[in-house]
Amino acid sequence: MGEKIGSADIAVAGKWLFYFVLIGVIAGCGAIVFHYLCGFGMHYFLDMMAGYRPTSPAGEHLFLPHTQTPFNKWILLILPALGGVVSGWLVYTFAPEAEGHGTDAAIDAYHHKGGLIRGRIPIIKTIASTITLTTGGSGGKEGPIAQIGAGFGSFLATKFKLSERERRIMMAAGIGAGVGSIFRAPLAGALFAAEVLYRDPDFESEVIIPAGISSVVAYCIFCIVFGWGSLFDSPGFKFQNPLELGPYLVLAVILVLTAVLYIKVFYGVIDLFKKFSIPNHFKPAIGGLITGVIGFFLPYTLAFGYGIAQEAIFNQVAIPTLIALALGKIFTTSFSIGSGGSGGVFGPSIVIGAAMGGAVGKIFNLLIPSVVTTPGSFVIVGMAGFFAAVSNTPISTIIFISEMTNSYHLLLPSLMVCSICYLLCRRWTIFENQVKSRIDSPVHAGEVMMDILQTMKVGSLRHLIKEVRCVNEDMPFSEFKKFFSSTKQHYFPVINSKGHFSGIFSSTDIREIIFTPHIEQLVVMKDIMVSDLIYTLPSEDLNTVLLKLTQKNIDALPVVEENDSGKLIGLIYRRDIISHYNDHIQKIKDHE
């Protein structure tokens, strides 16, 4: 029998391993296709049409040699608007859900749509994002590729008629695979898929292993085609001087302020374009035109911007350029994506954080060169801290940046900066579909009953406490019978001569006496009541109350004053607690 069970377990594990590997293969192939599309798009649009050739990070290489087209700012001004026209028509005609940054849409699908993503979304997202990003729009590659992986995971689960829970897990595995492959950070991709779903420091534990398998497979497939190694190169920075933590602390504060500005501007632009009474199809064109105007003066704020971040790591960019890049990238990203264009927000966040970190590092290098000897290390820590601030994902971000830059010697300052940025920026997030924690997700609404009940205090739910009539200890049973016949109460608190709560009994406790008439005159309520009281206080939570009710197999519990157990407030009933819990769960599910 044991062998049969073992064989069944192996078969189930093998089936799921096949699913997760398949998701990784598709996500990896999707990343390859998307990377090629972006490379060719940059060549034929920005290079051939405008003569604009932004530099690339060390881990990316040209697919085609540069053209001889001279740089033309005027074409660069209108190119993002032309891209906006095409991507806007494509998205709003075929798949309106593909607008904006894809990771947030995938988070929404996880919490509120049972992990369901329409099959056409990844395709439309890929094409629209390619057009947006390679015509000068500012954005990242992770949003589209996350939706490719997530979309295939969702499709596969639907095809095999799996449960909602299984579909959500496969969708999240697709997110990890897509992000991990395109940024060559497989471990971080898996952690990111589990962490990005929540604002609080919470992980979706059941997602980590599936996402890890899919992410590693996708990463290997991507690197087989484009070569192994990290996205960025770094000269092997090391943290050696504890005094450097002071400047890093200043960097954390500056990153938080920049992150809040980024989030406010991003969603401010989204709200602004929602108010425009023009067809949605044309909004990305307007956003693209504004992006082009900014790019006319600051060309390096367009497209991806990874190349200039790479230069900043090697201390090759001036302070004014770095500051202009950080601030300009905030606005080009906001108008490119916030207007309805398609692209990710992780990539721009990396560039903004790198630029702001580089500026702070160079300034401190000028002021205290003996303490801050390598400004480039601030670029890497700035990348990590800024995205931790805007995304509420401090742990996966630290791993992300370490893998992306192949630099693990800055973990201590990265941990400090990311922690401070996360703690100071918890009120804001670039992923508005994140929920606070597992308790707040409709996905877990029915799974964490105890956790939810623990958040509800008896004192804050006075409407659940029922006032009841009490009886005196010395009341004869014959008199109580008259009282009992005129009430629907089942539980009867008893008070003593001083008016203090001293006991309680139920209608079940009087059954024997009712059917023994000759002792009615001899019995008083004190003889019937239970004096070994179990009660609750206003400071206790409903989970504790429910445990007490269950342990004693009773339906109601006395509620007494916090500092005076002799003063009865009323009774709280098991059915009212369960009803309140069900109402709370329904409100969570109906929130959207």
Buried (B, 14 or more C-beta within 10 A) or exposed (E): EEEEEEEEEEEEEEEBEEBBBBBBBBBBBBBBBBBBBBBBBBBBBBBBBBBBBBEBBBBBEEEEEEEEBEEEBEBBBBBBBBBBBBBBBBBBEBBEBBBBBBBBBBBBBBBBBBBBBBEEBBBBBBBBBBBBBBBBBBBBBBBBBBBBBBBBBBBBBBEEEBEEBBBBBBBBBBBBBBBBBBBBBBBBBBBBBBBBBBBEBBBBEBBBBBBBBBBBBBBBBBBEEBEEEBBBBBEEBEBEEEEBBBBBBEBBBBBBEBBBBBBEBBBEBBEBBEEEEEEBBBBBBBBBBBBBBBBBEBBBBBBBBBBBBBBBBBBEBEBEBBBBBBBBBBBBBBBBBBBBBBBBBBBBBBBBBBBBBBBBBBBBBEEBEEBBBBBBBBBBBBBBBBBBBBBBBBBBBBBBBBBBBBBBBBBBBBBBBBBBBBBBBBEBBBBBBBBEBBBBBBBBBEEBBEEBBBEBBBBEBEEBBBEBEBBBBEBBBEBBBEEBEEEEBEBBBBBBEEEBBBBBBBBEBBEEBEEEEEEBEEBBBBEBBBEEBEBBBBEBBBBBBBBBBEEEEBEBBBBBEEEEBEEBBBBBBBEBBBEBBEEBBEEBEEEE
